[in-house]
Amino acid sequence: MKNHIIIGMIITIILSCEEVKTIQKETMIDFGKDEYAVSSTATFDGGMVIGGTTTSIRDNQEMLFMKFDKDNRRLWAKTIGGHTIDKCYDVMELKDRSIVAIGSVEYSAFNTDMLVVKMNERGEVLWSRTFGGRNTDEGRALAQAEDGAIMALGTTLSFGAGGGDMFLVKIGQDGSLIWQRTIGQVYADAGRDIQALANGGYIIAGNRSDGQTPYQASLTQITSDGEEVWSRVYAAGSVSEARSVIVLPDGGFIFAGRARVSTVVGSTSTFAVKTNAIGDVSWAQNYYTSKNNESSCIVAINDNAALIGGFIDTRVRMTQAFSVIVKIEDGSEMDMNTYNDSTYSLGYSIVRRDNVFDLIGGAIPKGTAVGADKLNVVINRVKLPTDVLSK
């Protein structure tokens, strides 16, 4: 069951670049060539693991993983890959403290498989599995099932109704395939994030199309067996996509993503939507400046506020990571920061450890020309106002 919701009165919040506070504290990791991080997970020991991609070992891309302690001191770094192009999109620590990562392995231009890798807490590979067919298939996000199994979410062109479908794979802790499902119609459907629900099911953020309009942001709830319960499509511009979703204590959701909004100066903007437990809209907010910006991730700070991370074009060919704090009650903006210690930076993932939040991504060091293939992994510490933490 899929409903199409037009967000006709989406509220727009203009964030003035001149009024945005800039945070200077950052940690940068350079292995020699081009690397960046797109995912992160807090670990039981107070540290974190981040996942990304590097070309520093070979000319082709490989998965990159790093473990840090609670003070962001690096404990180890590992790469996984070979002569194929291997990318990481999400990483998760399991209850047994092992680490699972998901991404893709590209054999040729039109032949890519979902890649899932399990490591121990020292980053040593326990197993790796690929899932897919003869066309393009990739993994995007992970969740852990109630029974300890791994839920892998991605997109497939090999299976399903065609045009691209959401690809769900349930995997045992030993790497065995339990089942796989597709969700979609004959037009483009893609899964970007998945979160476990208290009832054993899952909520999926992504985008779907009905063939009449371009793809739009979507939420889809499924059962523990991967069967669709309901799906909603949220039109938030000429095109839009939901990239990250959080589950609220009352059973509702907030998802964040990007929308192409033709009525503003910038062609893309960050937006967020809060819904109830069945996907009905409580509020919709569009956050933009005079330049393009888009969000990649959202995490809850407490019951009153959420933190959205992404990147913004501050001037021609100059992009900076940014974060915005929003009220959960109505989506209004409470605080915004950019991170410009670097010539160019991107924010892809937020990791929370107690009341410490780090925005993870990639950056070009100052003094290095944009386009010089010199992205480094970057960790930016997010400074939260005292009144936000105290609420």
WOVEN-V250228 format. One record per helix or strand of 2 or more residues. SS is the DSSP state (H for helix, E for strand). FROM is the first residue (numbers start at 1). LEN is the number of residues. If there is no record, write none. Layout:
ss=SS from=FROM len=LEN
ss=SS from=FROM len=LEN
//
This chain:
ss=E from=2 len=5
ss=E from=11 len=4
ss=H from=17 len=3
ss=E from=21 len=2
ss=E from=26 len=4
ss=E from=35 len=8
ss=E from=48 len=7
ss=E from=62 len=7
ss=E from=74 len=7
ss=E from=85 len=9
ss=E from=99 len=10
ss=E from=111 len=9
ss=E from=125 len=7
ss=E from=136 len=9
ss=E from=150 len=7
ss=E from=165 len=7
ss=E from=177 len=7
ss=E from=189 len=8
ss=E from=202 len=7
ss=E from=216 len=7
ss=E from=228 len=8
ss=E from=239 len=9
ss=E from=253 len=8
ss=E from=268 len=8
ss=E from=281 len=8
ss=E from=293 len=8
ss=E from=305 len=11
ss=E from=318 len=10
ss=E from=333 len=7
ss=E from=344 len=10
ss=E from=356 len=9
ss=E from=375 len=8
ss=H from=386 len=5
//
